[in-house]
Amino acid sequence: MSLDYYFIFGLVLAILCVPAIISAYSENRTPRFSAIMVVIAGGLMAYAASNKPGGYELGEIPELFVTVVGQIIR
């Protein structure tokens, strides 16, 4: 798998964990599972960013997202 896949999977996972964290806090529960998933997502993104020469820039993330989704669909 390409490093781009790791980065995008981590990004999507981190975004999907935000509602779960907010829901847990609003119901006075500890967000254990969500916190673990955020750590995993951060690890995926950090692994991809540290192993790609030059890393990722903020401006290239939308194009990267479209490219990865296009490769998955195709």
Order of alpha helices (4+ residues) and beta strands (2+ residues): alpha-alpha-alpha
